[in-house]
Amino acid sequence: MNAAPSNRHDVRLENVTKQFGSWTAVDDISLTIKGGEFFSLLGPSGCGKSTTLSMIGGFESPSAGAIHLGGEDVSRQPSYKRDVNTVFQSYALFPHLNIFENVAFGLRRKGLAKAEIRTRVQEMLALVDLTGFAERKPGQLSGGQAQRVALARALVNKPKLLLLDEPLGALDLKLRKQMQIELKRIQNEIGITFLFVTHDQEEAMAMSDRLAVMSKGKIEQVGTPAEVYDHPATEFVASFLGASNLIPGEMVERSADDVTVKLEDGALVKLPARALAGSNSANVKIGVRPEKFLVLAPGESEEPGWNVIEAVAGVSVYLGVSRQYMMESRTGRPLSVYAQNLGRAGELAPGANVRLAWNPAHTFAVAANHTQPEGEYT
């Protein structure tokens, strides 16, 4: 794919590789992050996401390839010359300085006038809802408050790009969810590009305009959270981003609109042709998210045109809004099913024979030998 024209706020990586000795941490990735996006790099530990962020920030240099910020090649430019700031998980606040001085630190180093420093610090403290905290020391703050101070300090210099390296990892679950909303609100208000690194799928889904899923130094897929969740491009993405039921089958019929697949138990199911666009392999794995299944009551018919398979209920777990069942297909393949608590039927007993129905539009697929194509993601 040809590289898109870059504007002054774009972040563009061209065939970037980073090696540490014989180990390749980032392997020939190309990516464009649009100006003003909240973009996340998502993946497990060791996938290369933090190394990618470090290269964009200037803390590491690429072994090969180029990094462009706003149309300028900054591949060999030191971090202090880049219009980029970073928020780390550790916050790195100065314990001997009060909150005002922590936020003002970068402005004082730039030699700004006292009046301008005061105005900009006050604006930042208001932005992060810490007005009135200026005289406190970091030791007097909660984890969430300290995180917001670190954010204010990173934003007060008005960078074109803010890097966030797993900044919410040290917070408890409730506070982490609150900070997700705060980060998205702040990014919307100020409009600069946020590049967020995380291993937490829910975190990335909640905040991102788009995200890139990484594995073993490569980009598996780029898209909006809905695109990547509903239409995963690879088996890794399907399994890493939420739970998936992957069932092997063979494509037996294909038209312009849909594909018919014969599953390993002999059942015939349909899915949209776009789910296998670009694949000519007869061997496929169809995927259905657990919440897309409808457990049919005895004697209940499926909606016209819906897919149906038979299964055997196993143990279940009550989750409040739903109940998760571990089931098995007729061939013994494990299936996960989320049944919404809608009062349609009672709890299924282990060993009960059930029929599972779902809308063909909610089916995705990956070829059994699928590999993600090379190219630039924009």
Secondary structure as a PSIPRED ss2 file (coil, helix, strand):
# PSIPRED VFORMAT (PSIPRED V4.0)

   1 M C   1.000  0.000  0.000
   2 N C   1.000  0.000  0.000
   3 A C   1.000  0.000  0.000
   4 A C   1.000  0.000  0.000
   5 P C   1.000  0.000  0.000
   6 S C   1.000  0.000  0.000
   7 N C   1.000  0.000  0.000
   8 R C   1.000  0.000  0.000
   9 H C   1.000  0.000  0.000
  10 D C   1.000  0.000  0.000
  11 V E   0.000  0.000  1.000
  12 R E   0.000  0.000  1.000
  13 L E   0.000  0.000  1.000
  14 E E   0.000  0.000  1.000
  15 N E   0.000  0.000  1.000
  16 V E   0.000  0.000  1.000
  17 T E   0.000  0.000  1.000
  18 K E   0.000  0.000  1.000
  19 Q E   0.000  0.000  1.000
  20 F E   0.000  0.000  1.000
  21 G C   1.000  0.000  0.000
  22 S C   1.000  0.000  0.000
  23 W E   0.000  0.000  1.000
  24 T E   0.000  0.000  1.000
  25 A E   0.000  0.000  1.000
  26 V E   0.000  0.000  1.000
  27 D E   0.000  0.000  1.000
  28 D E   0.000  0.000  1.000
  29 I E   0.000  0.000  1.000
  30 S E   0.000  0.000  1.000
  31 L E   0.000  0.000  1.000
  32 T E   0.000  0.000  1.000
  33 I E   0.000  0.000  1.000
  34 K C   1.000  0.000  0.000
  35 G C   1.000  0.000  0.000
  36 G C   1.000  0.000  0.000
  37 E C   1.000  0.000  0.000
  38 F E   0.000  0.000  1.000
  39 F E   0.000  0.000  1.000
  40 S E   0.000  0.000  1.000
  41 L E   0.000  0.000  1.000
  42 L E   0.000  0.000  1.000
  43 G C   1.000  0.000  0.000
  44 P C   1.000  0.000  0.000
  45 S C   1.000  0.000  0.000
  46 G C   1.000  0.000  0.000
  47 C C   1.000  0.000  0.000
  48 G C   1.000  0.000  0.000
  49 K H   0.000  1.000  0.000
  50 S H   0.000  1.000  0.000
  51 T H   0.000  1.000  0.000
  52 T H   0.000  1.000  0.000
  53 L H   0.000  1.000  0.000
  54 S H   0.000  1.000  0.000
  55 M H   0.000  1.000  0.000
  56 I H   0.000  1.000  0.000
  57 G H   0.000  1.000  0.000
  58 G C   1.000  0.000  0.000
  59 F C   1.000  0.000  0.000
  60 E C   1.000  0.000  0.000
  61 S C   1.000  0.000  0.000
  62 P C   1.000  0.000  0.000
  63 S C   1.000  0.000  0.000
  64 A E   0.000  0.000  1.000
  65 G E   0.000  0.000  1.000
  66 A E   0.000  0.000  1.000
  67 I E   0.000  0.000  1.000
  68 H E   0.000  0.000  1.000
  69 L E   0.000  0.000  1.000
  70 G C   1.000  0.000  0.000
  71 G C   1.000  0.000  0.000
  72 E E   0.000  0.000  1.000
  73 D E   0.000  0.000  1.000
  74 V C   1.000  0.000  0.000
  75 S C   1.000  0.000  0.000
  76 R C   1.000  0.000  0.000
  77 Q C   1.000  0.000  0.000
  78 P C   1.000  0.000  0.000
  79 S H   0.000  1.000  0.000
  80 Y H   0.000  1.000  0.000
  81 K H   0.000  1.000  0.000
  82 R C   1.000  0.000  0.000
  83 D C   1.000  0.000  0.000
  84 V E   0.000  0.000  1.000
  85 N E   0.000  0.000  1.000
  86 T E   0.000  0.000  1.000
  87 V E   0.000  0.000  1.000
  88 F E   0.000  0.000  1.000
  89 Q C   1.000  0.000  0.000
  90 S C   1.000  0.000  0.000
  91 Y C   1.000  0.000  0.000
  92 A C   1.000  0.000  0.000
  93 L C   1.000  0.000  0.000
  94 F C   1.000  0.000  0.000
  95 P C   1.000  0.000  0.000
  96 H C   1.000  0.000  0.000
  97 L C   1.000  0.000  0.000
  98 N C   1.000  0.000  0.000
  99 I H   0.000  1.000  0.000
 100 F H   0.000  1.000  0.000
 101 E H   0.000  1.000  0.000
 102 N H   0.000  1.000  0.000
 103 V H   0.000  1.000  0.000
 104 A H   0.000  1.000  0.000
 105 F H   0.000  1.000  0.000
 106 G H   0.000  1.000  0.000
 107 L H   0.000  1.000  0.000
 108 R H   0.000  1.000  0.000
 109 R H   0.000  1.000  0.000
 110 K H   0.000  1.000  0.000
 111 G C   1.000  0.000  0.000
 112 L C   1.000  0.000  0.000
 113 A C   1.000  0.000  0.000
 114 K H   0.000  1.000  0.000
 115 A H   0.000  1.000  0.000
 116 E H   0.000  1.000  0.000
 117 I H   0.000  1.000  0.000
 118 R H   0.000  1.000  0.000
 119 T H   0.000  1.000  0.000
 120 R H   0.000  1.000  0.000
 121 V H   0.000  1.000  0.000
 122 Q H   0.000  1.000  0.000
 123 E H   0.000  1.000  0.000
 124 M H   0.000  1.000  0.000
 125 L H   0.000  1.000  0.000
 126 A H   0.000  1.000  0.000
 127 L H   0.000  1.000  0.000
 128 V C   1.000  0.000  0.000
 129 D C   1.000  0.000  0.000
 130 L C   1.000  0.000  0.000
 131 T C   1.000  0.000  0.000
 132 G C   1.000  0.000  0.000
 133 F C   1.000  0.000  0.000
 134 A C   1.000  0.000  0.000
 135 E C   1.000  0.000  0.000
 136 R C   1.000  0.000  0.000
 137 K C   1.000  0.000  0.000
 138 P H   0.000  1.000  0.000
 139 G H   0.000  1.000  0.000
 140 Q H   0.000  1.000  0.000
 141 L C   1.000  0.000  0.000
 142 S C   1.000  0.000  0.000
 143 G H   0.000  1.000  0.000
 144 G H   0.000  1.000  0.000
 145 Q H   0.000  1.000  0.000
 146 A H   0.000  1.000  0.000
 147 Q H   0.000  1.000  0.000
 148 R H   0.000  1.000  0.000
 149 V H   0.000  1.000  0.000
 150 A H   0.000  1.000  0.000
 151 L H   0.000  1.000  0.000
 152 A H   0.000  1.000  0.000
 153 R H   0.000  1.000  0.000
 154 A H   0.000  1.000  0.000
 155 L H   0.000  1.000  0.000
 156 V C   1.000  0.000  0.000
 157 N C   1.000  0.000  0.000
 158 K C   1.000  0.000  0.000
 159 P C   1.000  0.000  0.000
 160 K C   1.000  0.000  0.000
 161 L E   0.000  0.000  1.000
 162 L E   0.000  0.000  1.000
 163 L E   0.000  0.000  1.000
 164 L E   0.000  0.000  1.000
 165 D E   0.000  0.000  1.000
 166 E C   1.000  0.000  0.000
 167 P C   1.000  0.000  0.000
 168 L C   1.000  0.000  0.000
 169 G C   1.000  0.000  0.000
 170 A C   1.000  0.000  0.000
 171 L C   1.000  0.000  0.000
 172 D C   1.000  0.000  0.000
 173 L H   0.000  1.000  0.000
 174 K H   0.000  1.000  0.000
 175 L H   0.000  1.000  0.000
 176 R H   0.000  1.000  0.000
 177 K H   0.000  1.000  0.000
 178 Q H   0.000  1.000  0.000
 179 M H   0.000  1.000  0.000
 180 Q H   0.000  1.000  0.000
 181 I H   0.000  1.000  0.000
 182 E H   0.000  1.000  0.000
 183 L H   0.000  1.000  0.000
 184 K H   0.000  1.000  0.000
 185 R H   0.000  1.000  0.000
 186 I H   0.000  1.000  0.000
 187 Q H   0.000  1.000  0.000
 188 N H   0.000  1.000  0.000
 189 E H   0.000  1.000  0.000
 190 I H   0.000  1.000  0.000
 191 G C   1.000  0.000  0.000
 192 I C   1.000  0.000  0.000
 193 T E   0.000  0.000  1.000
 194 F E   0.000  0.000  1.000
 195 L E   0.000  0.000  1.000
 196 F E   0.000  0.000  1.000
 197 V E   0.000  0.000  1.000
 198 T E   0.000  0.000  1.000
 199 H C   1.000  0.000  0.000
 200 D C   1.000  0.000  0.000
 201 Q H   0.000  1.000  0.000
 202 E H   0.000  1.000  0.000
 203 E H   0.000  1.000  0.000
 204 A H   0.000  1.000  0.000
 205 M H   0.000  1.000  0.000
 206 A H   0.000  1.000  0.000
 207 M H   0.000  1.000  0.000
 208 S C   1.000  0.000  0.000
 209 D C   1.000  0.000  0.000
 210 R E   0.000  0.000  1.000
 211 L E   0.000  0.000  1.000
 212 A E   0.000  0.000  1.000
 213 V E   0.000  0.000  1.000
 214 M E   0.000  0.000  1.000
 215 S E   0.000  0.000  1.000
 216 K C   1.000  0.000  0.000
 217 G C   1.000  0.000  0.000
 218 K E   0.000  0.000  1.000
 219 I E   0.000  0.000  1.000
 220 E E   0.000  0.000  1.000
 221 Q E   0.000  0.000  1.000
 222 V E   0.000  0.000  1.000
 223 G E   0.000  0.000  1.000
 224 T C   1.000  0.000  0.000
 225 P H   0.000  1.000  0.000
 226 A H   0.000  1.000  0.000
 227 E H   0.000  1.000  0.000
 228 V H   0.000  1.000  0.000
 229 Y H   0.000  1.000  0.000
 230 D H   0.000  1.000  0.000
 231 H C   1.000  0.000  0.000
 232 P C   1.000  0.000  0.000
 233 A C   1.000  0.000  0.000
 234 T C   1.000  0.000  0.000
 235 E H   0.000  1.000  0.000
 236 F H   0.000  1.000  0.000
 237 V H   0.000  1.000  0.000
 238 A H   0.000  1.000  0.000
 239 S H   0.000  1.000  0.000
 240 F H   0.000  1.000  0.000
 241 L C   1.000  0.000  0.000
 242 G C   1.000  0.000  0.000
 243 A C   1.000  0.000  0.000
 244 S C   1.000  0.000  0.000
 245 N E   0.000  0.000  1.000
 246 L E   0.000  0.000  1.000
 247 I E   0.000  0.000  1.000
 248 P E   0.000  0.000  1.000
 249 G E   0.000  0.000  1.000
 250 E E   0.000  0.000  1.000
 251 M E   0.000  0.000  1.000
 252 V E   0.000  0.000  1.000
 253 E E   0.000  0.000  1.000
 254 R E   0.000  0.000  1.000
 255 S C   1.000  0.000  0.000
 256 A C   1.000  0.000  0.000
 257 D C   1.000  0.000  0.000
 258 D E   0.000  0.000  1.000
 259 V E   0.000  0.000  1.000
 260 T E   0.000  0.000  1.000
 261 V E   0.000  0.000  1.000
 262 K E   0.000  0.000  1.000
 263 L E   0.000  0.000  1.000
 264 E C   1.000  0.000  0.000
 265 D C   1.000  0.000  0.000
 266 G C   1.000  0.000  0.000
 267 A C   1.000  0.000  0.000
 268 L E   0.000  0.000  1.000
 269 V E   0.000  0.000  1.000
 270 K E   0.000  0.000  1.000
 271 L E   0.000  0.000  1.000
 272 P E   0.000  0.000  1.000
 273 A H   0.000  1.000  0.000
 274 R H   0.000  1.000  0.000
 275 A H   0.000  1.000  0.000
 276 L H   0.000  1.000  0.000
 277 A C   1.000  0.000  0.000
 278 G C   1.000  0.000  0.000
 279 S C   1.000  0.000  0.000
 280 N C   1.000  0.000  0.000
 281 S C   1.000  0.000  0.000
 282 A C   1.000  0.000  0.000
 283 N E   0.000  0.000  1.000
 284 V E   0.000  0.000  1.000
 285 K E   0.000  0.000  1.000
 286 I E   0.000  0.000  1.000
 287 G E   0.000  0.000  1.000
 288 V E   0.000  0.000  1.000
 289 R C   1.000  0.000  0.000
 290 P H   0.000  1.000  0.000
 291 E H   0.000  1.000  0.000
 292 K H   0.000  1.000  0.000
 293 F C   1.000  0.000  0.000
 294 L E   0.000  0.000  1.000
 295 V E   0.000  0.000  1.000
 296 L E   0.000  0.000  1.000
 297 A C   1.000  0.000  0.000
 298 P C   1.000  0.000  0.000
 299 G C   1.000  0.000  0.000
 300 E C   1.000  0.000  0.000
 301 S C   1.000  0.000  0.000
 302 E C   1.000  0.000  0.000
 303 E C   1.000  0.000  0.000
 304 P C   1.000  0.000  0.000
 305 G C   1.000  0.000  0.000
 306 W C   1.000  0.000  0.000
 307 N E   0.000  0.000  1.000
 308 V E   0.000  0.000  1.000
 309 I E   0.000  0.000  1.000
 310 E E   0.000  0.000  1.000
 311 A E   0.000  0.000  1.000
 312 V E   0.000  0.000  1.000
 313 A E   0.000  0.000  1.000
 314 G E   0.000  0.000  1.000
 315 V E   0.000  0.000  1.000
 316 S E   0.000  0.000  1.000
 317 V E   0.000  0.000  1.000
 318 Y E   0.000  0.000  1.000
 319 L C   1.000  0.000  0.000
 320 G C   1.000  0.000  0.000
 321 V C   1.000  0.000  0.000
 322 S E   0.000  0.000  1.000
 323 R E   0.000  0.000  1.000
 324 Q E   0.000  0.000  1.000
 325 Y E   0.000  0.000  1.000
 326 M E   0.000  0.000  1.000
 327 M E   0.000  0.000  1.000
 328 E E   0.000  0.000  1.000
 329 S E   0.000  0.000  1.000
 330 R C   1.000  0.000  0.000
 331 T C   1.000  0.000  0.000
 332 G C   1.000  0.000  0.000
 333 R C   1.000  0.000  0.000
 334 P E   0.000  0.000  1.000
 335 L E   0.000  0.000  1.000
 336 S E   0.000  0.000  1.000
 337 V E   0.000  0.000  1.000
 338 Y E   0.000  0.000  1.000
 339 A E   0.000  0.000  1.000
 340 Q E   0.000  0.000  1.000
 341 N C   1.000  0.000  0.000
 342 L C   1.000  0.000  0.000
 343 G C   1.000  0.000  0.000
 344 R C   1.000  0.000  0.000
 345 A C   1.000  0.000  0.000
 346 G C   1.000  0.000  0.000
 347 E C   1.000  0.000  0.000
 348 L C   1.000  0.000  0.000
 349 A C   1.000  0.000  0.000
 350 P C   1.000  0.000  0.000
 351 G C   1.000  0.000  0.000
 352 A C   1.000  0.000  0.000
 353 N E   0.000  0.000  1.000
 354 V E   0.000  0.000  1.000
 355 R E   0.000  0.000  1.000
 356 L E   0.000  0.000  1.000
 357 A E   0.000  0.000  1.000
 358 W E   0.000  0.000  1.000
 359 N C   1.000  0.000  0.000
 360 P H   0.000  1.000  0.000
 361 A H   0.000  1.000  0.000
 362 H H   0.000  1.000  0.000
 363 T C   1.000  0.000  0.000
 364 F E   0.000  0.000  1.000
 365 A E   0.000  0.000  1.000
 366 V E   0.000  0.000  1.000
 367 A E   0.000  0.000  1.000
 368 A C   1.000  0.000  0.000
 369 N C   1.000  0.000  0.000
 370 H C   1.000  0.000  0.000
 371 T C   1.000  0.000  0.000
 372 Q C   1.000  0.000  0.000
 373 P C   1.000  0.000  0.000
 374 E C   1.000  0.000  0.000
 375 G C   1.000  0.000  0.000
 376 E C   1.000  0.000  0.000
 377 Y E   0.000  0.000  1.000
 378 T C   1.000  0.000  0.000
